[in-house]
Amino acid sequence: MNQNYIEPNPWSLVEQGFDAERVKSSESLFSIGNGAMGQRANFEEDYSGPTFQGSYIAGVYYPDKTRVGWWKNGYPEYFAKVLNAPNWIGIHVYIDSVPLDLSTCKEVIDFKRELNMKEGWYTRSFKATTSNDIQIRVKVTRFLSLTLDELGAIKYEIQMLSGKAAVKMAPYLDAGITNEDSNWDDKFWNITQNSQEGNRGFIEAHTMKTHFAACTFMQAEALFNGKKVQGKPLERTETKIGLSFEAILEEGQRASLTKFGGYTVSTNHKKEALVNAAHTVLDTATTLGFDGLLEKQATAWKGIWEMSDITITGDVKAQQGIRFNIFQLNQTYLGKDSRLNIGPKGFTGEKYGGSTYWDTEAYCLPFYMATKDQTVAKSLLEYRYHHLEKAIENAQKLGFTNGAALYPMVTMNGEECHNEWEITFEEIHRNGAIAFAIYNYYRFTGDYSYIPEMGLEVLIGIARFWGQRVNYSNKRKKYVMLGVTGPNEYENNVNNNWYTNYLAKWCMTYTLEQLQKVKDGYPDDYERIIALTKLTETETDTWEEISGNMYFPRSKKHGIYLQQDGFLDKEMIKVGDLDKSERPINQKWSWDRILRSPYIKQADVLQGFYLFEDHFTQEELEKHFDFYEPFTVHESSLSPCVHCIQAAKLGRMDQAYTFYLRTSRLDLDDYNKEVEEGLHITSMAGTWMSIVEGFGGMRVLDDKLNFTPQIPKQWDSYSFKVNFRNRIITVTVSIAGTSFELSGKEEMSIRVAGKRVVLPPDQKVSV
């Protein structure tokens, strides 16, 4: 049974009622971020029940030494941990010297959380009877500023409901924190200095090994019954500093604490200037005030939603789902800093480590291309270019030569840091996703500049890798790829994974095409790149030979490409014939049993049909979809979106809608029973794709924008915007038909269901 406690609401997540069993799940769901930092929805006051503490700073990590039973040549030395940063949100609350703790209160009623996605703030309220029988009402509002992205703000309000009591609020900073998933229980942070100046506090610390320096800072002010109260320093320890505000409150009276906090980091400031930088942030925050900052927060989010919102009428759960996904994507990455990327858990948890997977190129890039200007998407490609030397080093460690590049499965700085051999050494299809993203970026934006400036060097490194990774089979008279793991991670160490082979063939062909194009159109760049890479005609001839003679496993009986050699040797029992008590198999079965089964974690062959849809006929897609989907357990967050898009293309809207709900509400309804570990951020871009590419049928074909709109029967209408080559088009689909509206000064032609439609500027055109 999926969880079902988040109330349906088009613009907010709302939880009613306190349940200790839900605390960790809600800490994930109500997480907040601003692209530069983020935090789980931990309580500000003390909480002795089960909780997962988490505050994170973008780009700050620790190389936690790999822990394996035996070492393998080429093995990554560390698994990069997304670090739990010093905690700035904490506020001890005492009522007549008794700590406020919802785990020990005699009664907690009227508990409510709300994450307002429209304006970007989180609030929590409740009535509590403390263990010493005093009744209070509490309301807390918190947000991470988009305007000042080093700053967060909290307003903590208490009202006395019965009698009178001494109320003490003690905001603090705590650098004595640990990660949930440390391999060796290492100390990640070394505290170098803590200091207080009036109502401000600062803890300076640096990460061990990587030496990122950060200043965690705070400022607090309190009003008791409308009067300002002077704070007193808390007893200082090596890891903790804070202030204490105390006064007597009588029945009906209120206390209010405003706390500003956050991080200044050595990635943006000189190490010796971190405290001064924190003062500057706090000075600006003080001038604007909590309400002024909150007003700017709403304005900033209004601007984001103006372009990225998808509206759905007639289905509140579907509407809530897509907005939650879009909201979390924007909280995670805004494209302001090309050194950053999109982690699979974003700022909501520690699982998976690292900041970058192939998810960025395969799933996230389309969202950012269409909902931001193209510079944001280009930043994601530049990120990979800047890591090219590390990708070459990664390949060298595995025995590849001559500038062959293997991009990492998991990385923070371009170096591979994933430490499961079947992924690190064998899930090499991730290399192809980088090349496809370069192609996809040009296809959508029309901006070719990246390829001669940076991208061609990346493509050459990737093509060199594929050229060395294959070997020639005398038996088949074809080139084969042995010992790989495809997107379906429930199959390891297989031969001739069709998707990997197809990507390799395409990458080499595409690289050859771009070499010729750059040679013809950008001769100076071509000469520079050839001199830099020392590319020879012998190499390019080899790529042409391999790409023209790649082996692809097929089944004549079924008329399909096989996922890999020997796939049909398995016991082919469909997922629908499994007992429900066996699901999910990744939690119920041994790994040995999974590997011998036909079950597919996520789209594998169908992933290839998604990326290269125009290479295959509709009939071929249908045949492969009908064969593989019944064996797919969708136990990867990346699975439902691809199947949604393909089901929609096949006109199977009921099935597509089921997949859409699964991808959009994967975390809200906790399909995989793991949301307490954090959200599935990168798959959220797939939810956007499900509507825009699935139901809207958006494609770029023959350099034109194409739409084949459909609508689920559960909806009255839906609407989205895309920024296509700096022209913004609003698409509205209803049961009655589809309308398009172009913002701009010049008309534009598109294709709708194969027919040419001309869009005049600022006029609605109905089809």
WONOR-V43449 format. One record per residue. N is the residue number from 0. RES is the residue in one small letter. SS is DSSP state (A for helix, B for strand, O for the rest). BURIAL is b if it has 16 or more other ideal C-beta (glycine too) atoms within 10 Angstrom, else e. D_CENTER is the distance of its C-alpha to the mean C-alpha in Angstrom with 2 decimals. Layout:
n:res:ss:burial:d_center
N:RES:SS:BURIAL:D_CENTER
N:RES:SS:BURIAL:D_CENTER
//
This chain:
n:res:ss:burial:d_center
0:m:O:e:25.54
1:n:O:e:22.13
2:q:O:b:21.78
3:n:O:e:23.05
4:y:O:b:23.41
5:i:B:b:21.06
6:e:O:e:23.51
7:p:O:e:23.02
8:n:O:b:22.71
9:p:O:b:21.59
10:w:O:e:20.18
11:s:B:b:19.66
12:l:B:b:18.71
13:v:B:b:22.06
14:e:B:b:23.21
15:q:B:e:27.00
16:g:O:e:28.91
17:f:O:b:28.30
18:d:O:e:27.57
19:a:A:e:26.96
20:e:A:e:25.50
21:r:A:b:22.56
22:v:A:b:21.86
23:k:A:b:19.10
24:s:A:b:17.31
25:s:A:b:17.72
26:e:A:b:16.56
27:s:A:b:13.04
28:l:A:b:13.42
29:f:O:b:15.02
30:s:O:b:12.72
31:i:B:b:12.93
32:g:B:b:11.63
33:n:O:b:12.86
34:g:O:b:10.90
35:a:O:b:13.47
36:m:B:b:13.35
37:g:B:b:12.37
38:q:B:b:14.03
39:r:O:b:14.48
40:a:O:b:17.23
41:n:O:b:20.00
42:f:O:b:23.53
43:e:O:b:25.25
44:e:O:b:28.53
45:d:O:b:29.40
46:y:O:b:28.22
47:s:O:e:29.85
48:g:O:e:28.14
49:p:O:e:25.21
50:t:O:b:22.16
51:f:O:b:19.09
52:q:O:b:19.24
53:g:O:b:16.15
54:s:B:b:15.90
55:y:B:b:13.81
56:i:B:b:14.56
57:a:O:b:12.32
58:g:O:b:13.80
59:v:O:b:16.19
60:y:B:b:16.55
61:y:B:b:19.45
62:p:B:b:20.76
63:d:B:b:21.73
64:k:B:e:24.51
65:t:O:b:24.02
66:r:O:e:25.97
67:v:O:e:27.60
68:g:O:e:31.03
69:w:O:e:32.16
70:w:O:e:31.04
71:k:O:e:30.42
72:n:O:e:31.13
73:g:O:e:28.11
74:y:O:b:26.00
75:p:O:b:23.32
76:e:O:e:24.95
77:y:B:b:21.99
78:f:B:b:18.60
79:a:B:b:16.54
80:k:B:b:15.75
81:v:B:b:13.26
82:l:O:b:16.22
83:n:O:b:17.23
84:a:O:b:18.90
85:p:O:b:22.28
86:n:B:b:22.36
87:w:O:b:23.65
88:i:O:b:23.40
89:g:O:b:26.25
90:i:B:b:29.44
91:h:B:b:32.27
92:v:B:b:34.30
93:y:B:b:37.86
94:i:B:b:40.30
95:d:O:e:43.78
96:s:O:e:42.31
97:v:B:b:40.28
98:p:B:b:36.52
99:l:O:b:34.41
100:d:O:b:32.33
101:l:O:b:31.18
102:s:O:e:31.65
103:t:O:e:35.34
104:c:O:b:36.30
105:k:O:e:39.07
106:e:B:e:37.33
107:v:B:b:34.08
108:i:B:e:34.33
109:d:B:e:32.75
110:f:B:b:29.35
111:k:B:e:26.67
112:r:B:b:23.09
113:e:B:b:21.55
114:l:B:b:18.21
115:n:B:b:19.36
116:m:O:b:16.65
117:k:O:e:19.32
118:e:O:b:20.23
119:g:O:b:17.42
120:w:B:b:19.34
121:y:B:b:19.67
122:t:B:b:23.14
123:r:B:b:24.97
124:s:B:e:28.67
125:f:B:b:31.26
126:k:B:b:34.92
127:a:B:b:35.92
128:t:B:b:39.21
129:t:O:b:39.12
130:s:O:e:40.95
131:n:O:e:43.89
132:d:O:e:44.12
133:i:O:b:42.94
134:q:B:b:40.96
135:i:B:b:38.33
136:r:B:b:35.71
137:v:B:b:32.44
138:k:B:b:29.89
139:v:B:b:26.89
140:t:B:b:24.71
141:r:B:b:21.78
142:f:B:b:19.35
143:l:B:b:17.61
144:s:O:b:19.28
145:l:O:b:17.83
146:t:O:b:21.38
147:l:O:b:21.77
148:d:O:b:18.36
149:e:O:b:20.08
150:l:B:b:21.42
151:g:B:b:20.87
152:a:B:b:23.65
153:i:B:b:25.16
154:k:B:b:28.27
155:y:B:b:29.80
156:e:B:b:32.85
157:i:B:b:35.47
158:q:B:b:38.47
159:m:B:b:41.43
160:l:O:e:42.45
161:s:O:e:45.49
162:g:O:e:48.01
163:k:O:e:47.21
164:a:B:b:45.42
165:a:B:e:44.42
166:v:B:b:40.76
167:k:B:b:38.95
168:m:B:b:35.44
169:a:B:b:34.30
170:p:B:b:31.05
171:y:B:b:30.05
172:l:B:b:27.81
173:d:B:b:27.19
174:a:O:b:26.24
175:g:O:e:27.42
176:i:O:b:24.07
177:t:O:e:22.77
178:n:O:b:19.71
179:e:O:e:19.63
180:d:O:b:19.19
181:s:O:b:21.59
182:n:O:e:23.52
183:w:O:e:26.73
184:d:O:e:26.49
185:d:O:e:26.56
186:k:O:e:26.88
187:f:O:b:23.78
188:w:B:b:25.15
189:n:B:e:28.67
190:i:B:b:30.03
191:t:B:e:32.37
192:q:B:e:33.54
193:n:B:b:33.45
194:s:B:e:35.40
195:q:B:b:36.23
196:e:B:e:37.77
197:g:O:e:38.96
198:n:O:b:36.15
199:r:B:b:33.49
200:g:B:b:32.15
201:f:B:b:30.38
202:i:B:b:29.23
203:e:B:b:28.72
204:a:B:b:27.17
205:h:B:b:25.81
206:t:B:b:23.73
207:m:O:e:25.95
208:k:O:e:26.00
209:t:O:e:23.40
210:h:O:e:25.29
211:f:O:b:22.70
212:a:B:b:24.80
213:a:B:b:23.63
214:c:B:b:25.75
215:t:B:b:24.70
216:f:B:b:26.82
217:m:B:b:28.11
218:q:B:b:30.80
219:a:B:b:32.34
220:e:B:b:35.09
221:a:B:b:36.67
222:l:B:b:39.06
223:f:B:b:41.29
224:n:O:e:43.22
225:g:O:e:42.50
226:k:B:e:43.81
227:k:B:e:41.97
228:v:B:b:42.17
229:q:O:e:42.25
230:g:O:b:39.79
231:k:B:e:41.11
232:p:B:e:39.32
233:l:O:b:38.17
234:e:O:e:39.59
235:r:O:e:37.55
236:t:O:e:36.30
237:e:O:e:34.73
238:t:O:b:31.21
239:k:B:b:31.65
240:i:B:b:33.15
241:g:B:b:33.49
242:l:B:b:35.89
243:s:B:b:37.88
244:f:B:b:39.03
245:e:B:b:41.66
246:a:B:b:44.15
247:i:B:e:46.00
248:l:B:b:44.68
249:e:O:e:47.00
250:e:O:e:46.25
251:g:O:e:44.30
252:q:O:b:43.38
253:r:B:b:39.87
254:a:B:b:38.04
255:s:B:b:35.02
256:l:B:b:32.95
257:t:B:b:30.67
258:k:B:b:28.44
259:f:B:b:26.49
260:g:B:b:24.38
261:g:B:b:21.67
262:y:B:b:21.45
263:t:B:b:23.04
264:v:B:b:22.02
265:s:O:b:23.96
266:t:O:b:21.36
267:n:O:e:22.60
268:h:O:b:26.10
269:k:O:e:28.99
270:k:A:e:29.10
271:e:A:e:32.46
272:a:A:e:31.30
273:l:A:b:28.41
274:v:A:b:30.68
275:n:A:e:32.15
276:a:A:b:28.76
277:a:A:b:27.96
278:h:A:b:31.33
279:t:A:e:30.56
280:v:A:b:27.37
281:l:A:b:29.38
282:d:A:e:32.27
283:t:A:b:30.21
284:a:A:b:28.71
285:t:A:e:32.26
286:t:A:e:33.58
287:l:A:b:31.08
288:g:A:e:31.17
289:f:A:b:28.77
290:d:A:e:29.67
291:g:A:e:29.51
292:l:A:b:26.02
293:l:A:b:24.96
294:e:A:e:26.65
295:k:A:e:24.81
296:q:A:b:21.49
297:a:A:e:22.48
298:t:A:e:23.62
299:a:A:b:20.45
300:w:A:b:18.37
301:k:A:e:21.19
302:g:A:e:20.68
303:i:A:b:16.99
304:w:A:b:17.92
305:e:A:e:20.95
306:m:A:e:19.06
307:s:A:b:15.87
308:d:O:b:17.42
309:i:O:b:18.38
310:t:B:e:21.47
311:i:B:b:22.87
312:t:B:e:26.37
313:g:O:b:27.96
314:d:O:b:25.03
315:v:A:e:23.57
316:k:A:b:21.20
317:a:A:b:19.72
318:q:A:b:19.56
319:q:A:b:17.91
320:g:A:b:15.28
321:i:A:b:14.24
322:r:A:b:14.44
323:f:A:b:12.33
324:n:A:b:9.45
325:i:A:b:10.34
326:f:A:b:10.91
327:q:A:b:7.68
328:l:A:b:6.06
329:n:A:b:9.23
330:q:A:b:9.29
331:t:A:b:6.46
332:y:O:b:8.01
333:l:O:b:11.50
334:g:O:b:12.94
335:k:O:e:15.69
336:d:O:b:15.61
337:s:O:b:15.56
338:r:O:e:15.51
339:l:O:b:11.87
340:n:O:b:8.76
341:i:O:b:4.98
342:g:O:b:4.90
343:p:O:b:4.35
344:k:O:b:5.58
345:g:O:b:4.93
346:f:O:b:8.56
347:t:O:b:9.44
348:g:O:b:10.98
349:e:O:b:12.27
350:k:O:e:12.09
351:y:O:b:11.58
352:g:O:b:12.22
353:g:O:b:11.52
354:s:O:b:9.02
355:t:B:b:9.05
356:y:O:b:9.61
357:w:O:b:11.26
358:d:A:b:8.31
359:t:A:b:7.99
360:e:A:b:11.64
361:a:A:b:12.18
362:y:A:b:9.72
363:c:A:b:7.92
364:l:A:b:11.24
365:p:A:b:13.30
366:f:A:b:11.50
367:y:A:b:11.88
368:m:A:b:15.32
369:a:A:b:16.59
370:t:A:b:15.50
371:k:O:b:16.13
372:d:O:e:19.00
373:q:A:b:18.91
374:t:A:e:18.88
375:v:A:b:15.16
376:a:A:b:14.52
377:k:A:b:17.36
378:s:A:b:15.85
379:l:A:b:13.12
380:l:A:b:16.20
381:e:A:b:18.19
382:y:A:b:15.78
383:r:A:b:16.81
384:y:A:b:20.40
385:h:A:e:20.64
386:h:O:b:19.70
387:l:A:b:22.30
388:e:A:e:24.92
389:k:A:b:22.75
390:a:A:b:21.98
391:i:A:b:25.78
392:e:A:e:26.34
393:n:A:b:24.04
394:a:A:b:26.21
395:q:A:b:29.38
396:k:A:e:28.67
397:l:O:b:28.78
398:g:O:e:31.98
399:f:O:b:30.99
400:t:O:e:33.00
401:n:O:b:33.76
402:g:O:b:30.38
403:a:O:b:28.44
404:a:O:b:24.71
405:l:O:b:22.24
406:y:O:b:18.68
407:p:O:b:17.03
408:m:O:b:14.94
409:v:O:b:13.29
410:t:B:b:14.02
411:m:O:b:14.15
412:n:O:b:17.20
413:g:O:b:17.76
414:e:O:b:19.61
415:e:O:b:18.83
416:c:O:b:18.11
417:h:O:b:17.44
418:n:O:b:20.62
419:e:O:b:21.23
420:w:A:b:23.80
421:e:A:e:23.08
422:i:A:b:19.57
423:t:A:b:20.49
424:f:O:b:23.71
425:e:O:b:23.36
426:e:O:b:19.96
427:i:O:b:20.86
428:h:O:b:19.69
429:r:A:b:16.55
430:n:A:b:19.14
431:g:A:b:19.85
432:a:A:b:16.37
433:i:A:b:16.85
434:a:A:b:20.22
435:f:A:b:19.17
436:a:A:b:16.67
437:i:A:b:19.74
438:y:A:b:21.80
439:n:A:b:19.39
440:y:A:b:19.06
441:y:A:b:22.85
442:r:A:e:23.41
443:f:A:b:21.49
444:t:A:b:22.36
445:g:O:e:25.75
446:d:O:e:25.16
447:y:O:b:26.69
448:s:A:e:26.94
449:y:A:b:23.98
450:i:A:b:25.76
451:p:A:b:29.07
452:e:A:b:27.62
453:m:A:b:24.93
454:g:A:b:23.67
455:l:A:b:26.96
456:e:A:b:26.99
457:v:A:b:23.62
458:l:A:b:25.01
459:i:A:b:28.22
460:g:A:b:26.58
461:i:A:b:24.63
462:a:A:b:27.82
463:r:A:b:29.82
464:f:A:b:27.62
465:w:A:b:28.10
466:g:A:b:31.77
467:q:A:b:32.26
468:r:A:b:30.15
469:v:O:b:32.31
470:n:B:e:35.92
471:y:B:e:38.84
472:s:B:e:40.21
473:n:O:e:43.97
474:k:O:e:44.03
475:r:O:e:41.66
476:k:O:e:42.55
477:k:B:b:38.85
478:y:B:b:35.99
479:v:B:b:33.87
480:m:O:b:30.70
481:l:O:e:31.26
482:g:O:e:29.22
483:v:B:b:25.63
484:t:O:b:22.73
485:g:O:b:21.19
486:p:O:b:17.93
487:n:O:b:19.91
488:e:O:b:19.64
489:y:O:b:22.51
490:e:O:b:24.76
491:n:O:b:25.20
492:n:O:e:27.70
493:v:B:b:28.81
494:n:O:b:30.88
495:n:O:b:30.09
496:n:O:b:26.77
497:w:A:b:27.24
498:y:A:b:23.73
499:t:A:b:23.84
500:n:A:b:27.41
501:y:A:b:26.73
502:l:A:b:23.89
503:a:A:b:26.25
504:k:A:b:29.07
505:w:A:b:27.11
506:c:A:b:25.72
507:m:A:b:29.28
508:t:A:b:30.74
509:y:A:b:28.23
510:t:A:b:28.83
511:l:A:b:32.56
512:e:A:e:32.26
513:q:A:b:30.42
514:l:A:b:32.97
515:q:A:e:35.73
516:k:A:e:34.09
517:v:A:b:33.54
518:k:A:b:37.07
519:d:A:e:38.56
520:g:A:e:36.71
521:y:O:b:35.66
522:p:A:e:38.44
523:d:A:e:37.90
524:d:A:b:34.26
525:y:A:b:35.41
526:e:A:e:38.10
527:r:A:b:35.81
528:i:A:b:33.23
529:i:A:b:36.02
530:a:A:e:37.63
531:l:A:e:34.45
532:t:A:b:33.35
533:k:O:e:36.97
534:l:O:b:36.12
535:t:O:e:39.21
536:e:A:e:40.57
537:t:A:e:40.93
538:e:A:b:37.17
539:t:A:b:36.48
540:d:A:e:39.30
541:t:A:b:37.74
542:w:A:b:34.39
543:e:A:e:36.39
544:e:A:e:38.37
545:i:A:b:35.39
546:s:A:b:33.39
547:g:O:e:36.58
548:n:O:e:37.34
549:m:B:b:34.15
550:y:O:b:34.68
551:f:O:e:32.79
552:p:O:b:33.67
553:r:B:e:35.06
554:s:B:e:36.82
555:k:O:e:39.93
556:k:O:e:40.47
557:h:O:e:37.20
558:g:O:e:36.91
559:i:B:b:33.33
560:y:B:b:31.44
561:l:O:b:30.90
562:q:O:b:27.55
563:q:O:b:29.54
564:d:O:b:33.12
565:g:O:e:34.52
566:f:A:b:31.98
567:l:A:e:34.93
568:d:A:e:36.63
569:k:O:e:34.50
570:e:O:e:35.65
571:m:O:e:34.13
572:i:O:e:33.64
573:k:O:e:31.19
574:v:A:b:28.45
575:g:A:e:30.46
576:d:A:e:33.36
577:l:O:e:31.59
578:d:O:e:32.54
579:k:A:e:29.78
580:s:A:e:30.53
581:e:A:e:29.20
582:r:O:e:25.64
583:p:O:e:22.93
584:i:A:b:24.57
585:n:A:b:22.09
586:q:A:e:23.41
587:k:A:e:26.97
588:w:O:b:28.02
589:s:O:e:28.78
590:w:A:e:26.85
591:d:A:e:30.18
592:r:A:e:30.56
593:i:A:b:27.10
594:l:A:b:27.80
595:r:O:e:31.13
596:s:O:b:29.85
597:p:O:b:28.96
598:y:O:b:25.74
599:i:B:b:22.61
600:k:O:b:19.18
601:q:O:b:17.48
602:a:O:b:18.80
603:d:O:b:20.71
604:v:A:b:23.75
605:l:A:b:22.22
606:q:A:b:19.16
607:g:A:b:21.91
608:f:A:b:23.53
609:y:A:b:20.39
610:l:A:b:19.93
611:f:O:e:23.71
612:e:A:b:24.81
613:d:A:e:27.68
614:h:A:e:29.15
615:f:O:e:30.13
616:t:O:e:32.22
617:q:A:e:31.34
618:e:A:e:33.72
619:e:A:e:31.99
620:l:A:b:28.59
621:e:A:e:30.36
622:k:A:b:32.13
623:h:A:b:29.08
624:f:A:b:27.00
625:d:A:e:29.97
626:f:A:b:30.36
627:y:A:b:26.87
628:e:A:b:25.14
629:p:A:e:27.76
630:f:A:b:26.86
631:t:B:b:23.08
632:v:O:b:21.92
633:h:O:b:18.30
634:e:O:b:17.21
635:s:O:b:13.91
636:s:O:b:11.11
637:l:O:b:11.24
638:s:A:b:14.94
639:p:A:b:15.94
640:c:A:b:14.57
641:v:A:b:16.64
642:h:A:b:19.56
643:c:A:b:19.40
644:i:A:b:19.77
645:q:A:b:22.56
646:a:A:b:24.31
647:a:A:b:24.46
648:k:A:b:25.90
649:l:O:e:28.45
650:g:O:e:29.39
651:r:O:b:28.42
652:m:A:b:26.92
653:d:A:e:27.44
654:q:A:b:25.43
655:a:A:b:22.73
656:y:A:b:22.59
657:t:A:e:22.28
658:f:A:b:19.27
659:y:A:b:17.75
660:l:A:b:18.35
661:r:A:b:16.85
662:t:A:b:13.47
663:s:A:b:13.51
664:r:O:b:14.85
665:l:O:b:13.43
666:d:O:b:12.52
667:l:O:b:15.19
668:d:O:b:17.79
669:d:O:b:16.45
670:y:O:b:17.49
671:n:O:b:16.75
672:k:O:e:18.35
673:e:O:b:15.74
674:v:A:b:13.79
675:e:A:b:15.68
676:e:A:b:13.73
677:g:O:b:10.46
678:l:O:b:8.04
679:h:O:b:6.27
680:i:A:b:2.95
681:t:A:b:3.43
682:s:A:b:6.82
683:m:A:b:6.97
684:a:A:b:7.85
685:g:A:b:10.43
686:t:A:b:11.86
687:w:A:b:12.68
688:m:A:b:14.20
689:s:A:b:16.15
690:i:A:b:18.01
691:v:A:b:18.47
692:e:A:b:19.20
693:g:A:b:20.32
694:f:A:b:22.50
695:g:O:b:23.02
696:g:O:b:23.67
697:m:O:b:22.54
698:r:B:b:23.31
699:v:B:b:24.69
700:l:B:e:28.01
701:d:O:e:30.87
702:d:O:e:29.15
703:k:B:e:29.15
704:l:B:b:26.66
705:n:B:e:27.45
706:f:B:b:26.83
707:t:O:b:28.10
708:p:O:b:27.25
709:q:O:e:27.56
710:i:O:b:27.03
711:p:O:b:26.59
712:k:O:e:29.83
713:q:O:e:28.08
714:w:O:b:27.21
715:d:O:e:29.69
716:s:B:b:27.58
717:y:B:b:24.18
718:s:B:b:23.36
719:f:B:b:20.72
720:k:B:b:20.93
721:v:B:b:20.17
722:n:B:b:21.02
723:f:B:b:22.91
724:r:O:e:24.58
725:n:O:e:24.87
726:r:B:b:26.35
727:i:B:e:24.72
728:i:B:b:25.55
729:t:B:e:25.30
730:v:B:b:25.58
731:t:B:b:27.05
732:v:B:b:27.84
733:s:B:b:30.30
734:i:O:e:32.75
735:a:O:e:35.38
736:g:O:e:33.62
737:t:B:b:31.12
738:s:B:b:31.40
739:f:B:b:29.97
740:e:B:b:30.26
741:l:B:b:29.92
742:s:B:e:29.57
743:g:O:e:31.48
744:k:O:e:34.97
745:e:O:e:35.46
746:e:O:e:35.49
747:m:B:b:33.15
748:s:B:e:33.66
749:i:B:b:31.16
750:r:B:b:31.75
751:v:B:b:31.59
752:a:O:e:32.42
753:g:O:e:34.03
754:k:B:e:36.21
755:r:B:e:36.20
756:v:B:b:35.53
757:v:B:e:36.22
758:l:B:b:34.28
759:p:O:e:36.40
760:p:B:e:34.63
761:d:O:e:34.07
762:q:O:e:35.65
763:k:B:e:34.34
764:v:B:e:35.16
765:s:B:e:35.37
766:v:O:e:35.35
//
